[in-house]
Amino acid sequence: MKIQSCFAIAALLFVNLRWLHGQGTIVYDQQSSIDESAWPNGAGPTIQGITAPFGQSFTPSFTSLDFIRLNLNDPDPVNGSGAVLYVNVRANSITGPILSSTSPVNLANGFTGVVSFLFGNTVSLTPGEVYYF
């Protein structure tokens, strides 16, 4: 299996896990759709075989990031490969310094759906600054 990093999908979420005091509610910083069930499976580019830097910029309004959720699918479900994916958050540019990486997520061959990528520690961000993943 290949390890792929630093990618973008059309139906993506930039999120920040914030538990409101006593409420157990997740507050999202940014998202591309309110209704995840409306996301079309297979939306976005194929990430396998990409050799150039590839990713997405985002400008947070929150001061930290705990996870990112992406809608993913396997464009070749008969090759038996699956994937091991993780996400890097970078400063300054798509090739800039890595601020943090998520834990790898193992995806079975033929995977499709929303995947949460978790950071081991909260990533500190400056609201209004541009970051990349």
SERO-4910 file (N, C-alpha, C, O; in steps of 0.05 Angstrom, whole numbers):
BEGIN
 pado doro    nc1    nc2    nc3   cac1   cac2   cac3    cc1    cc2    cc3    oc1    oc2    oc3
  Met    A     17    -24      0      0      0      0     17     25      0     38     26     13
  Lys    A      9     45    -14     23     70    -15     13     88      8    -10     87     16
  Ile    A     31    105     17     22    126     36     20    152     20     39    160      7
  Gln    A     -3    164     20     -8    188      6    -12    211     27    -23    206     48
  Ser    A     -2    234     20     -5    257     39    -12    282     23     -9    283     -1
  Cys    A    -21    302     38    -25    329     28    -42    329      3    -32    333    -19
  Phe    A    -68    325      6    -86    323    -16   -111    339    -11   -116    347     12
  Ala    A   -126    343    -32   -151    358    -29   -174    343    -43   -169    328    -62
  Ile    A   -198    346    -33   -222    335    -45   -242    357    -47   -243    375    -29
  Ala    A   -258    357    -67   -278    378    -71   -296    381    -47   -303    403    -39
  Ala    A   -305    358    -36   -324    359    -14   -308    356     12   -308    334     24
  Leu    A   -295    377     22   -278    374     45   -288    392     68   -303    411     64
  Leu    A   -280    385     91   -286    401    115   -260    409    128   -242    393    131
  Phe    A   -258    434    136   -237    443    154   -252    446    180   -271    462    182
  Val    A   -244    432    200   -259    433    224   -242    437    248   -218    431    248
  Asn    A   -254    446    269   -241    450    294   -259    438    315   -282    445    317
  Leu    A   -248    420    330   -264    407    351   -264    425    375   -244    429    388
  Arg    A   -287    436    381   -291    453    404   -315    442    420   -337    442    409
  Trp    A   -310    433    444   -333    424    460   -343    448    476   -329    459    492
  Leu    A   -367    455    470   -380    477    485   -384    468    513   -392    445    518
  His    A   -378    484    532   -379    477    560   -405    463    568   -426    474    567
  Gly    A   -402    437    575   -425    421    584   -445    412    562   -464    399    568
  Gln    A   -440    420    537   -459    413    516   -451    389    499   -468    376    488
  Gly    A   -425    383    497   -416    361    480   -422    366    451   -429    347    436
  Thr    A   -421    391    442   -427    399    415   -401    405    399   -383    418    410
  Ile    A   -400    395    374   -377    401    357   -384    427    342   -405    429    330
  Val    A   -365    446    342   -368    470    327   -348    470    304   -324    467    309
  Tyr    A   -358    473    280   -340    472    256   -331    500    249   -346    519    249
  Asp    A   -305    502    243   -294    527    234   -303    532    205   -314    553    199
  Gln    A   -298    513    188   -305    515    160   -315    489    150   -306    468    159
  Gln    A   -333    489    131   -342    465    118   -353    472     91   -361    494     86
  Ser    A   -353    452     73   -363    456     46   -392    449     43   -405    457     24
  Ser    A   -404    435     63   -432    427     61   -443    423     89   -429    411    106
  Ile    A   -466    431     94   -479    426    120   -488    398    122   -486    385    144
  Asp    A   -498    387    100   -509    359    100   -489    340     86   -487    340     62
  Glu    A   -474    325    103   -454    307     91   -466    286     73   -453    276     55
  Ser    A   -492    279     78   -504    259     61   -508    270     32   -513    254     14
  Ala    A   -506    296     28   -509    308      2   -483    307    -14   -483    313    -38
  Trp    A   -461    300     -1   -436    299    -15   -436    276    -35   -442    254    -28
  Pro    A   -429    282    -60   -428    260    -80   -403    243    -76   -381    254    -73
  Asn    A   -406    217    -74   -383    199    -72   -367    202    -97   -378    202   -119
  Gly    A   -341    203    -94   -323    205   -117   -318    233   -126   -304    237   -146
  Ala    A   -328    253   -112   -323    281   -119   -294    287   -115   -282    278    -95
  Gly    A   -282    302   -133   -255    311   -129   -235    295   -145   -243    275   -159
  Pro    A   -210    302   -144   -190    290   -161   -180    263   -149   -184    257   -126
  Thr    A   -169    247   -167   -156    222   -158   -129    229   -147   -114    243   -160
  Ile    A   -122    219   -123    -97    226   -110    -75    205   -115    -52    212   -111
  Gln    A    -82    181   -124    -61    161   -128    -45    169   -153    -56    177   -173
  Gly    A    -19    167   -151     -1    173   -173      7    202   -176     22    208   -194
  Ile    A     -2    219   -158      5    247   -160     34    250   -149     41    240   -128
  Thr    A     51    264   -165     79    267   -157     86    296   -149    104    300   -134
  Ala    A     71    315   -159     75    343   -152     61    350   -126     42    336   -118
  Pro    A     70    371   -112     56    380    -88     27    385    -95     20    397   -115
  Phe    A      9    376    -77    -20    377    -83    -34    381    -57    -29    367    -37
  Gly    A    -52    401    -55    -66    405    -31    -86    427    -33    -96    434    -55
  Gln    A    -93    439    -10   -115    459     -8   -106    480     12    -95    473     33
  Ser    A   -112    505      7   -107    526     27   -132    530     43   -154    524     34
  Phe    A   -128    540     67   -151    548     84   -143    571    103   -119    573    110
  Thr    A   -162    587    110   -157    610    128   -176    606    152   -200    611    150
  Pro    A   -165    597    175   -182    592    198   -192    617    212   -180    638    210
  Ser    A   -215    614    225   -225    635    243   -220    627    272   -221    644    290
  Phe    A   -215    601    277   -209    591    304   -179    591    308   -163    594    289
  Thr    A   -170    587    333   -142    588    340   -129    560    341   -105    558    347
  Ser    A   -145    539    335   -133    513    336   -148    493    318   -171    499    309
  Leu    A   -136    471    313   -147    450    296   -142    423    309   -120    418    317
  Asp    A   -162    406    310   -160    380    322   -164    357    302   -153    335    305
  Phe    A   -180    362    281   -184    341    261   -194    354    235   -203    377    234
  Ile    A   -192    338    213   -202    346    187   -218    322    177   -209    299    179
  Arg    A   -241    328    165   -257    306    153   -258    310    123   -262    333    113
  Leu    A   -255    288    109   -255    289     79   -274    268     69   -277    246     80
  Asn    A   -287    274     47   -304    254     33   -286    241     12   -277    255     -7
  Leu    A   -280    216     15   -261    202     -2   -274    177    -15   -293    166     -5
  Asn    A   -262    169    -37   -270    143    -49   -247    132    -65   -229    146    -73
  Asp    A   -247    106    -69   -227     91    -84   -236     91   -113   -256     78   -119
  Pro    A   -221    105   -131   -230    105   -159   -225     79   -174   -235     76   -196
  Asp    A   -209     61   -163   -204     35   -176   -208     13   -155   -189      1   -145
  Pro    A   -234      7   -149   -239    -13   -128   -232    -42   -134   -235    -59   -117
  Val    A   -223    -47   -159   -216    -75   -166   -186    -80   -165   -177   -103   -171
  Asn    A   -169    -60   -158   -140    -65   -159   -130    -77   -133   -107    -85   -132
  Gly    A   -146    -79   -113   -138    -92    -88   -119    -76    -71   -107    -88    -52
  Ser    A   -115    -50    -76    -95    -35    -62   -104    -22    -36    -90    -23    -16
  Gly    A   -128    -10    -36   -135      5    -12   -116     29    -10   -104     37    -30
  Ala    A   -113     40     14    -95     63     18    -90     67     47   -106     59     65
  Val    A    -67     79     53    -60     89     80    -56    119     75    -38    127     61
  Leu    A    -73    135     88    -72    164     84    -68    179    109    -76    170    131
  Tyr    A    -54    202    107    -52    221    129    -52    249    118    -48    252     93
  Val    A    -56    269    134    -57    297    125    -36    313    140    -34    311    164
  Asn    A    -21    329    125     -2    348    136    -15    375    136    -28    383    117
  Val    A    -11    391    157    -18    419    157      8    435    155     27    430    170
  Arg    A      9    453    136     33    468    130     29    498    132      7    508    129
  Ala    A     50    512    137     50    541    138     63    552    113     80    539    101
  Asn    A     56    576    105     68    591     84     63    583     55     58    600     38
  Ser    A     62    557     49     57    547     22     51    517     23     54    505     44
  Ile    A     43    506      0     38    478     -2     63    461      3     61    437      9
  Thr    A     86    473      0    111    459      6    125    470     31    148    464     36
  Gly    A    111    487     46    122    500     70    126    481     93    121    457     90
  Pro    A    136    491    115    142    474    138    116    460    148     95    472    150
  Ile    A    119    435    156     97    419    167     93    427    196    112    424    212
  Leu    A     69    436    203     63    443    230     54    419    246     61    416    270
  Ser    A     40    401    233     31    376    245     20    357    224     14    365    202
  Ser    A     19    331    232      9    311    214    -12    295    230     -9    291    254
  Thr    A    -32    285    216    -52    268    229    -40    239    231    -20    232    219
  Ser    A    -53    224    247    -47    195    248    -56    183    222    -76    191    211
  Pro    A    -41    163    212    -49    149    187    -76    135    191    -82    125    212
  Val    A    -91    135    170   -117    121    169   -116     99    148   -109    105    125
  Asn    A   -121     74    155   -122     52    136   -149     51    123   -170     49    137
  Leu    A   -150     51     97   -175     49     82   -175     24     65   -156     20     50
  Ala    A   -195      8     67   -197    -17     52   -201    -12     22   -210     10     14
  Asn    A   -194    -31      6   -199    -30    -22   -229    -24    -27   -246    -37    -14
  Gly    A   -235     -6    -45   -263      1    -51   -275     20    -31   -300     24    -31
  Phe    A   -259     33    -13   -270     51      7   -285     74     -6   -279     82    -29
  Thr    A   -305     84      8   -320    108      0   -334    120     24   -344    105     41
  Gly    A   -333    146     26   -347    159     48   -330    180     63   -308    186     54
  Val    A   -341    189     85   -328    210    101   -307    197    119   -313    178    133
  Val    A   -283    209    120   -262    199    137   -252    221    155   -247    243    145
  Ser    A   -249    216    181   -238    235    199   -208    230    203   -200    208    208
  Phe    A   -192    251    200   -163    250    204   -158    265    230   -163    289    232
  Leu    A   -147    252    250   -143    263    277   -114    271    281    -95    256    275
  Phe    A   -110    295    293    -83    303    300    -78    294    329    -96    295    346
  Gly    A    -54    284    334    -47    274    361    -48    296    382    -56    291    405
  Asn    A    -41    320    375    -42    343    392    -56    366    377    -56    367    353
  Thr    A    -69    383    392    -83    406    380    -62    423    365    -40    429    375
  Val    A    -68    431    340    -51    447    323    -58    476    328    -81    484    324
  Ser    A    -39    492    337    -44    521    342    -43    536    315    -25    532    299
  Leu    A    -63    552    311    -66    568    286    -70    597    293    -79    604    315
  Thr    A    -64    615    274    -69    643    277    -93    650    259    -91    647    235
  Pro    A   -115    658    271   -139    665    254   -131    686    233   -116    705    239
  Gly    A   -141    682    208   -135    701    186   -110    694    170   -107    704    148
  Glu    A    -92    677    181    -68    668    167    -76    646    147    -96    632    152
  Val    A    -62    643    125    -67    622    106    -50    598    113    -26    600    117
  Tyr    A    -62    575    114    -49    549    119    -56    530     96    -74    536     79
  Tyr    A    -42    508     95    -46    489     73    -47    461     84    -34    454    104
  Phe    A    -62    444     70    -62    415     77    -63    400     51    -63    375     51
***
